[in-house]
Amino acid sequence: MATEFTLNGAAASFDGDPDTPLLWVLRDHLGLTGTKYGCGIAQCGACTVHLDGKNRRSCVTPVSTVAGRSVTTIEGVSGPEAEAVQSAWVAIDVPQCGFCQSGQVMSAVGLLKAKPKPSDADIDAGMAGNICRCATYVRIRQAIKDAAEAMEG
């Protein structure tokens, strides 16, 4: 029996093993490669997507658990928070190698949806578990603050 869900606003389904991690369904079966594999144990954040609007690590999320729910990937993220984050990321040149950035952006968008004016502690909590091997954390934090300010004005 196929697992049916909404993906980036459109109907999607997967007719395979219900225990398959959502990450592999997105990348290998649906061709959305923006969500990255990093660790496979939900510790690095590269695979972050939104499940019903909340940050979720897709590498440890069985596809069966998204049945009837809404999944948003980096390819489909939109709205004022996404626009503000993407603009801020570009304005201060956040990415270095870029591998972790789709997960970083998804987590930042999720954070700003939950807390439009995040404190440093909110940013620390909201971005916890998103690892950047290039250590662009200072720029990531600044971009989140800039995005929050842009949304205010």
Backbone as a printed PyTorch tensor [residue, N CA C, xyz], in Angstrom:
tensor([[[ 0.8410, -1.1760,  0.0000],
         [ 0.0000,  0.0000,  0.0000],
         [ 0.8930,  1.2470,  0.0000]],

        [[ 0.5730,  2.1950, -0.8330],
         [ 1.3770,  3.4120, -0.9920],
         [ 1.1780,  4.3580,  0.1940]],

        [[ 2.2500,  5.0500,  0.5380],
         [ 2.1770,  6.1210,  1.5200],
         [ 1.9100,  7.4000,  0.7540]],

        [[ 0.7930,  8.0580,  1.0600],
         [ 0.4210,  9.2930,  0.3770],
         [ 0.5680, 10.4740,  1.3310]],

        [[ 1.1360, 11.5570,  0.8140],
         [ 1.3620, 12.7490,  1.6170],
         [ 1.4200, 13.9550,  0.6960]],

        [[ 1.4860, 15.1260,  1.2870],
         [ 1.6360, 16.3570,  0.5240],
         [ 3.1020, 16.7500,  0.5730]],

        [[ 3.6580, 17.0500, -0.5920],
         [ 5.0660, 17.4270, -0.6920],
         [ 5.1600, 18.7570, -1.4130]],

        [[ 5.6350, 19.7630, -0.7030],
         [ 5.7750, 21.1010, -1.2730],
         [ 4.4790, 21.5730, -1.9320]],

        [[ 3.3500, 21.2470, -1.2880],
         [ 2.0400, 21.7030, -1.7390],
         [ 1.3510, 20.8270, -2.7670]],

        [[ 1.9790, 19.7430, -3.1850],
         [ 1.3880, 18.8570, -4.1910],
         [ 1.2940, 17.4270, -3.6450]],

        [[ 0.3730, 16.6580, -4.1880],
         [ 0.2170, 15.2670, -3.7770],
         [ 1.4550, 14.4670, -4.1550]],

        [[ 1.8620, 13.5830, -3.2540],
         [ 3.0030, 12.7050, -3.5050],
         [ 2.6900, 11.3450, -2.8990]],

        [[ 3.3450, 10.3300, -3.4160],
         [ 3.1620,  9.0020, -2.8350],
         [ 4.4350,  8.1850, -3.0240]],

        [[ 4.5510,  7.1690, -2.1820],
         [ 5.6850,  6.2550, -2.2450],
         [ 5.1480,  4.8500, -2.0560]],

        [[ 5.3950,  3.9950, -3.0390],
         [ 4.9200,  2.6210, -3.0000],
         [ 6.1050,  1.6920, -2.7750]],

        [[ 6.6350,  1.7470, -1.5880],
         [ 7.7970,  0.9230, -1.2470],
         [ 7.7450,  0.5910,  0.2300]],

        [[ 8.8720,  0.1670,  0.7540],
         [ 8.9740, -0.2120,  2.1580],
         [ 8.5860,  0.9710,  3.0450]],

        [[ 7.5820,  0.8220,  3.8900],
         [ 7.1370,  1.9280,  4.7410],
         [ 8.1750,  2.3810,  5.7680]],

        [[ 9.2000,  1.5640,  5.9930],
         [10.2680,  1.9400,  6.9240],
         [11.3870,  2.7230,  6.2490]],

        [[11.2990,  2.9310,  4.9340],
         [12.3190,  3.6980,  4.2130],
         [12.3820,  5.1060,  4.7840]],

        [[13.5640,  5.5940,  5.1230],
         [13.6610,  6.9640,  5.6190],
         [13.1590,  7.9740,  4.5770]],

        [[12.4420,  8.9680,  5.0550],
         [11.9110, 10.0130,  4.1870],
         [13.0110, 10.6230,  3.3260]],

        [[14.2060, 10.7990,  3.8630],
         [15.3200, 11.3620,  3.1090],
         [15.5190, 10.6300,  1.7900]],

        [[15.5220,  9.3000,  1.8350],
         [15.7950,  8.5140,  0.6290],
         [14.6030,  8.5220, -0.3240]],

        [[13.4100,  8.6340,  0.2170],
         [12.2340,  8.7770, -0.6510],
         [12.3360, 10.0950, -1.4150]],

        [[12.6720, 11.1700, -0.6940],
         [12.7990, 12.4840, -1.3330],
         [13.8830, 12.4780, -2.4000]],

        [[15.0510, 11.9930, -2.0560],
         [16.2050, 12.0570, -2.9680],
         [16.1340, 11.0200, -4.0920]],

        [[15.9440,  9.7580, -3.7170],
         [16.0730,  8.6760, -4.6890],
         [14.8080,  8.3850, -5.4860]],

        [[13.6610,  8.6100, -4.8950],
         [12.4170,  8.2530, -5.5720],
         [11.6800,  9.4600, -6.1420]],

        [[11.8300, 10.6110, -5.5000],
         [11.1040, 11.7960, -5.9680],
         [12.0200, 12.8340, -6.6100]],

        [[13.3150, 12.6080, -6.5930],
         [14.2690, 13.4540, -7.3040],
         [14.5380, 14.8120, -6.6900]],

        [[14.2050, 14.9970, -5.4190],
         [14.4730, 16.2700, -4.7380],
         [15.7680, 16.1260, -3.9450]],

        [[16.8530, 16.5750, -4.5190],
         [18.1750, 16.3350, -3.9400],
         [18.6980, 17.4890, -3.0940]],

        [[17.8930, 18.5000, -2.8390],
         [18.3300, 19.6100, -1.9990],
         [18.5020, 19.2010, -0.5470]],

        [[17.7240, 18.2370, -0.0830],
         [17.8430, 17.7130,  1.2720],
         [19.0160, 16.7470,  1.2610]],

        [[19.9910, 16.9830,  2.1400],
         [21.2620, 16.2540,  2.0900],
         [21.3570, 15.1590,  3.1440]],

        [[22.1330, 14.1360,  2.8190],
         [22.5120, 13.1080,  3.7810],
         [23.8030, 13.5550,  4.4430]],

        [[23.8010, 13.5630,  5.7590],
         [25.0170, 13.9370,  6.4720],
         [25.5010, 12.8310,  7.3880]],

        [[24.6250, 12.3850,  8.3030],
         [25.0770, 11.4360,  9.3080],
         [24.1990, 10.1920,  9.4090]],

        [[22.9300, 10.3090,  9.0930],
         [22.0170,  9.1730,  9.1950],
         [21.4990,  8.8980, 10.5890]],

        [[21.8630,  9.7380, 11.5670],
         [21.4190,  9.5240, 12.9490],
         [20.8320, 10.7930, 13.5690]],

        [[20.3910, 11.7220, 12.7410],
         [19.7100, 12.9510, 13.1900],
         [20.5760, 13.8480, 14.0620]],

        [[21.8850, 13.8460, 13.8240],
         [22.7750, 14.6540, 14.6430],
         [23.3740, 15.8550, 13.9260]],

        [[23.2950, 15.9030, 12.5850],
         [23.9880, 16.9820, 11.8700],
         [23.0590, 18.0330, 11.2750]],

        [[21.7940, 17.6930, 11.0220],
         [20.8270, 18.6580, 10.5160],
         [20.8090, 18.8510,  9.0090]],

        [[21.6800, 18.2070,  8.2600],
         [21.7210, 18.4010,  6.8090],
         [20.4310, 17.9450,  6.1350]],

        [[19.7050, 17.0390,  6.7650],
         [18.5000, 16.4570,  6.1720],
         [17.2080, 17.1280,  6.6500]],

        [[17.3120, 18.2910,  7.2780],
         [16.1380, 18.9360,  7.8720],
         [15.1040, 19.3220,  6.8190]],

        [[13.8650, 18.9240,  7.0850],
         [12.6980, 19.3220,  6.3020],
         [11.6600, 19.8280,  7.2990]],

        [[10.5520, 20.3300,  6.8010],
         [ 9.4410, 20.6920,  7.6810],
         [ 8.3500, 19.6460,  7.5210]],

        [[ 7.8850, 19.1150,  8.6260],
         [ 6.7700, 18.1790,  8.6590],
         [ 5.6450, 18.8710,  9.4030]],

        [[ 4.5810, 19.1670,  8.6710],
         [ 3.4760, 19.9570,  9.2340],
         [ 3.9890, 21.2480,  9.8620]],

        [[ 4.9710, 21.8680,  9.1910],
         [ 5.4970, 23.1600,  9.6090],
         [ 6.5720, 23.1290, 10.6760]],

        [[ 6.9360, 21.9630, 11.1530],
         [ 7.9540, 21.8430, 12.2110],
         [ 9.2060, 21.1740, 11.6570]],

        [[10.3580, 21.5870, 12.1640],
         [11.6220, 20.9940, 11.7280],
         [11.6430, 19.5080, 12.0540]],

        [[12.1000, 18.7190, 11.0940],
         [12.1840, 17.2740, 11.2810],
         [13.4060, 16.7510, 10.5300]],

        [[14.1400, 15.8490, 11.1430],
         [15.2920, 15.2160, 10.5050],
         [14.7690, 14.0500,  9.6590]],

        [[14.8910, 14.1960,  8.3640],
         [14.3020, 13.2090,  7.4510],
         [15.0750, 11.8950,  7.3900]],

        [[16.3210, 11.8850,  7.8410],
         [17.1210, 10.6580,  7.7750],
         [16.6310,  9.5950,  8.7440]],

        [[15.9030,  9.9830,  9.7850],
         [15.4030,  9.0240, 10.7700],
         [13.8770,  8.9980, 10.8260]],

        [[13.2410,  9.5670,  9.8190],
         [11.7790,  9.6200,  9.7730],
         [11.2730,  8.5900,  8.7660]],

        [[10.6980,  7.4840,  9.2400],
         [10.1550,  6.5080,  8.2940],
         [ 9.0530,  7.1590,  7.4560]],

        [[ 9.0550,  6.8810,  6.1720],
         [ 8.0720,  7.5020,  5.2890],
         [ 6.6520,  7.2020,  5.7440]],

        [[ 6.4210,  6.0700,  6.3780],
         [ 5.0690,  5.7260,  6.8390],
         [ 4.5210,  6.7490,  7.8240]],

        [[ 5.4090,  7.4500,  8.5480],
         [ 4.9480,  8.4140,  9.5600],
         [ 4.5030,  9.7410,  8.9540]],

        [[ 4.7050,  9.9280,  7.6490],
         [ 4.2680, 11.1820,  7.0170],
         [ 2.9630, 11.0140,  6.2540]],

        [[ 2.3730,  9.8360,  6.3040],
         [ 1.1100,  9.5860,  5.5990],
         [ 0.0590, 10.6120,  6.0240]],

        [[-0.5430, 11.2600,  5.0260],
         [-1.5910, 12.2410,  5.2800],
         [-1.1010, 13.5770,  5.8110]],

        [[ 0.2040, 13.7540,  5.8460],
         [ 0.7830, 14.9640,  6.4120],
         [ 1.4510, 15.7930,  5.3230]],

        [[ 1.9580, 16.9550,  5.7100],
         [ 2.5680, 17.8780,  4.7690],
         [ 4.0720, 17.9820,  5.0080]],

        [[ 4.8530, 17.7190,  3.9620],
         [ 6.3100, 17.7990,  4.0040],
         [ 6.7450, 18.9580,  3.1100]],

        [[ 7.6380, 19.7920,  3.6370],
         [ 8.2300, 20.8730,  2.8420],
         [ 9.7360, 20.6940,  2.8450]],

        [[10.3130, 20.7550,  1.6580],
         [11.7610, 20.6410,  1.5110],
         [12.3240, 22.0070,  1.1300]],

        [[13.6350, 22.0770,  1.0290],
         [14.2930, 23.3220,  0.6290],
         [13.7920, 23.7900, -0.7380]],

        [[13.4130, 22.8590, -1.6020],
         [12.9080, 23.2270, -2.9260],
         [11.5510, 23.9180, -2.8600]],

        [[10.7940, 23.6770, -1.8030],
         [ 9.4430, 24.2220, -1.7220],
         [ 9.2090, 25.2090, -0.6000]],

        [[10.2210, 25.4920,  0.2040],
         [10.0230, 26.4110,  1.3230],
         [ 9.7150, 27.8060,  0.7830]],

        [[ 8.7120, 28.4450,  1.3870],
         [ 8.3020, 29.7700,  0.9130],
         [ 7.6830, 30.5490,  2.0660]],

        [[ 7.3110, 31.7760,  1.7770],
         [ 6.7140, 32.6350,  2.7850],
         [ 7.6800, 33.7110,  3.2300]],

        [[ 7.2080, 34.6220,  4.0590],
         [ 8.0430, 35.7530,  4.4590],
         [ 9.3090, 35.3440,  5.2190]],

        [[ 9.2120, 34.3200,  6.0400],
         [10.3960, 33.8710,  6.7780],
         [11.4380, 33.3120,  5.8120]],

        [[10.9850, 32.4930,  4.8710],
         [11.9130, 31.9130,  3.8930],
         [12.5590, 33.0020,  3.0500]],

        [[11.7770, 33.9620,  2.6080],
         [12.3340, 35.0480,  1.7960],
         [13.3530, 35.8580,  2.5890]],

        [[13.0320, 36.1410,  3.8470],
         [13.9480, 36.9200,  4.6850],
         [15.2390, 36.1520,  4.9450]],

        [[15.1270, 34.8620,  5.2360],
         [16.3160, 34.0450,  5.4960],
         [17.1670, 33.9410,  4.2360]],

        [[16.5520, 33.6430,  3.1140],
         [17.3150, 33.4980,  1.8770],
         [18.0190, 34.8020,  1.5070]],

        [[17.3400, 35.9280,  1.6670],
         [17.9600, 37.2300,  1.3680],
         [19.1250, 37.5180,  2.3030]],

        [[18.9340, 37.2460,  3.5820],
         [19.9940, 37.4860,  4.5650],
         [21.1950, 36.5760,  4.2940]],

        [[20.9270, 35.3200,  3.9330],
         [22.0110, 34.3670,  3.6320],
         [22.8770, 34.8960,  2.4900]],

        [[22.2250, 35.4100,  1.4540],
         [22.9410, 35.9280,  0.2890],
         [23.6670, 37.2280,  0.6350]],

        [[22.9890, 38.1180,  1.3620],
         [23.5440, 39.4420,  1.6640],
         [24.8720, 39.3660,  2.4120]],

        [[24.9880, 38.4120,  3.3310],
         [26.2520, 38.3420,  4.0810],
         [27.0690, 37.1110,  3.7080]],

        [[26.7070, 36.4660,  2.6140],
         [27.4980, 35.3640,  2.0620],
         [27.7510, 34.2750,  3.1040]],

        [[26.6640, 33.7400,  3.6610],
         [26.7740, 32.7320,  4.7170],
         [27.4980, 31.4730,  4.2590]],

        [[27.1230, 30.8630,  3.1440],
         [27.7110, 29.5520,  2.8200],
         [29.1950, 29.6210,  2.5070]],

        [[29.8790, 28.5820,  2.8800],
         [31.2520, 28.4100,  2.4470],
         [31.2500, 27.2290,  1.4890]],

        [[31.2770, 26.0030,  1.9720],
         [31.1910, 24.8700,  1.0370],
         [29.7500, 24.6570,  0.6020]],

        [[28.7980, 24.9850,  1.4800],
         [27.3850, 24.9350,  1.1340],
         [26.6720, 23.6360,  1.4370]],

        [[27.3880, 22.5780,  1.8020],
         [26.7520, 21.2800,  1.9720],
         [25.6320, 21.3000,  3.0120]],

        [[25.8500, 21.9430,  4.1240],
         [24.8730, 21.9320,  5.2170],
         [23.7740, 22.9840,  5.0610]],

        [[23.9010, 23.8310,  4.0740],
         [23.0740, 25.0330,  4.0490],
         [21.5810, 24.8000,  3.8610]],

        [[21.1730, 23.7670,  3.1360],
         [19.7320, 23.5450,  3.0150],
         [19.1380, 23.2150,  4.3840]],

        [[19.8390, 22.4310,  5.1700],
         [19.3750, 22.1250,  6.5240],
         [19.4190, 23.3460,  7.4250]],

        [[20.4590, 24.1500,  7.2860],
         [20.5680, 25.3760,  8.0800],
         [19.4050, 26.3170,  7.7550]],

        [[19.1370, 26.5090,  6.4690],
         [18.0470, 27.4030,  6.0530],
         [16.7090, 26.8880,  6.5560]],

        [[16.4580, 25.5950,  6.4090],
         [15.1790, 25.0390,  6.8730],
         [15.0190, 25.2220,  8.3790]],

        [[16.0860, 25.0040,  9.1370],
         [16.0070, 25.1970, 10.5920],
         [15.7990, 26.6630, 10.9400]],

        [[16.4740, 27.5680, 10.2330],
         [16.3210, 29.0010, 10.4910],
         [14.9050, 29.4660, 10.1720]],

        [[14.3420, 28.9860,  9.0720],
         [12.9620, 29.3440,  8.7150],
         [12.0070, 28.8270,  9.7880]],

        [[12.1940, 27.5890, 10.2090],
         [11.3590, 27.0310, 11.2740],
         [11.4670, 27.8280, 12.5660]],

        [[12.6820, 28.2480, 12.8880],
         [12.9040, 29.0600, 14.0820],
         [12.1420, 30.3750, 13.9890]],

        [[12.2620, 31.0660, 12.8610],
         [11.6070, 32.3720, 12.7250],
         [10.0890, 32.2640, 12.6630]],

        [[ 9.5820, 31.1420, 12.1850],
         [ 8.1260, 30.9400, 12.2190],
         [ 7.6510, 30.7890, 13.6600]],

        [[ 8.4520, 30.1230, 14.4760],
         [ 8.0920, 29.9040, 15.8830],
         [ 8.4060, 31.1270, 16.7500]],

        [[ 9.5010, 31.8200, 16.4450],
         [ 9.9560, 32.9640, 17.2440],
         [10.4250, 34.0550, 16.3020]],

        [[ 9.5390, 34.9610, 15.9030],
         [ 9.9080, 35.9940, 14.9340],
         [11.0130, 36.9460, 15.4020]],

        [[11.1950, 37.0890, 16.7160],
         [12.2600, 37.9360, 17.2660],
         [13.1270, 37.0900, 18.1970]],

        [[13.9390, 36.2120, 17.6360],
         [14.6840, 35.2900, 18.5010],
         [15.8420, 35.9680, 19.2380]],

        [[16.0170, 35.5680, 20.4840],
         [17.1880, 35.9860, 21.2550],
         [18.3540, 35.0700, 20.8650]],

        [[19.5410, 35.3750, 21.3670],
         [20.6790, 34.4880, 21.1120],
         [20.3940, 33.0830, 21.6400]],

        [[19.7500, 32.9940, 22.7940],
         [19.4140, 31.6820, 23.3630],
         [18.4130, 30.9510, 22.4710]],

        [[17.4530, 31.6830, 21.9140],
         [16.4900, 31.0740, 20.9870],
         [17.1990, 30.5450, 19.7420]],

        [[18.1450, 31.3270, 19.2330],
         [18.9010, 30.9040, 18.0460],
         [19.7180, 29.6590, 18.3770]],

        [[20.3670, 29.6650, 19.5360],
         [21.1400, 28.4850, 19.9460],
         [20.2520, 27.2490, 20.0000]],

        [[19.0780, 27.3810, 20.6150],
         [18.1640, 26.2420, 20.7420],
         [17.5900, 25.8350, 19.3890]],

        [[17.1950, 26.8110, 18.5890],
         [16.5680, 26.5190, 17.3030],
         [17.5130, 25.9330, 16.2760]],

        [[18.7850, 26.2410, 16.4150],
         [19.7720, 25.7570, 15.4420],
         [20.6070, 24.6040, 16.0020]],

        [[20.3290, 24.1960, 17.2330],
         [21.0770, 23.0950, 17.8540],
         [20.9780, 21.8490, 16.9840]],

        [[22.0950, 21.2070, 16.7830],
         [22.1030, 19.9960, 15.9820],
         [22.3370, 20.2320, 14.5050]],

        [[22.4480, 21.4890, 14.0980],
         [22.8120, 21.8030, 12.7150],
         [24.3110, 22.0760, 12.6980]],

        [[25.0430, 21.1460, 12.1460],
         [26.4950, 21.2400, 12.1430],
         [26.9870, 21.7990, 10.8160]],

        [[27.9500, 22.7230, 10.9210],
         [28.5890, 23.3020,  9.7380],
         [30.0760, 22.9850,  9.8380]],

        [[30.5500, 22.1340,  8.9400],
         [31.9650, 21.7500,  8.9820],
         [32.8840, 22.9330,  8.6910]],

        [[32.3660, 23.9520,  8.0180],
         [33.1740, 25.1360,  7.7000],
         [33.1140, 26.1770,  8.8250]],

        [[32.2860, 25.9130,  9.8340],
         [32.1650, 26.7790, 11.0120],
         [31.7070, 28.1960, 10.6610]],

        [[30.6680, 28.3050,  9.8500],
         [30.1310, 29.6310,  9.5100],
         [29.0720, 30.0730, 10.5220]],

        [[29.1680, 29.6130, 11.7370],
         [28.1630, 29.8790, 12.7630],
         [27.9460, 31.3640, 13.0340]],

        [[29.0080, 32.1540, 13.0080],
         [28.8780, 33.5940, 13.2630],
         [28.0200, 34.2280, 12.1710]],

        [[28.2650, 33.8520, 10.9200],
         [27.4650, 34.3990,  9.8100],
         [26.0370, 33.8660,  9.8460]],

        [[25.8580, 32.6070, 10.2200],
         [24.5060, 32.0370, 10.3230],
         [23.7120, 32.8130, 11.3620]],

        [[24.2990, 33.0240, 12.5340],
         [23.6090, 33.7710, 13.6070],
         [23.2570, 35.1730, 13.1310]],

        [[24.2030, 35.8550, 12.4840],
         [23.9480, 37.2140, 12.0120],
         [22.8460, 37.2270, 10.9510]],

        [[22.8520, 36.2570, 10.0690],
         [21.8300, 36.1980,  9.0180],
         [20.4470, 35.9850,  9.6300]],

        [[20.3480, 35.1740, 10.6700],
         [19.0550, 34.9730, 11.3320],
         [18.5940, 36.2690, 11.9720]],

        [[19.5120, 36.9850, 12.6370],
         [19.1490, 38.2810, 13.2200],
         [18.7350, 39.2730, 12.1510]],

        [[19.4630, 39.3070, 11.0330],
         [19.1250, 40.2090,  9.9270],
         [17.7680, 39.8580,  9.3400]],

        [[17.4800, 38.5730,  9.1970],
         [16.1880, 38.1340,  8.6600],
         [15.0570, 38.5500,  9.5890]],

        [[15.2740, 38.4000, 10.8890],
         [14.2440, 38.7880, 11.8650],
         [13.9800, 40.3030, 11.7700]],

        [[15.0460, 41.0880, 11.6480],
         [14.8880, 42.5370, 11.5080],
         [14.1560, 42.8960, 10.2130]],

        [[14.5000, 42.2380,  9.1470],
         [13.8450, 42.4960,  7.8440],
         [12.3630, 42.1880,  7.9040]],

        [[12.0020, 41.1650,  8.6450],
         [10.5820, 40.8130,  8.7730],
         [ 9.8260, 41.8550,  9.5930]],

        [[10.5160, 42.4900, 10.5300],
         [ 9.8730, 43.5380, 11.3450],
         [ 9.5680, 44.7740, 10.5160]],

        [[10.5090, 45.1390,  9.6390],
         [10.3920, 46.3960,  8.9060],
         [ 9.7880, 46.1820,  7.5870]]])
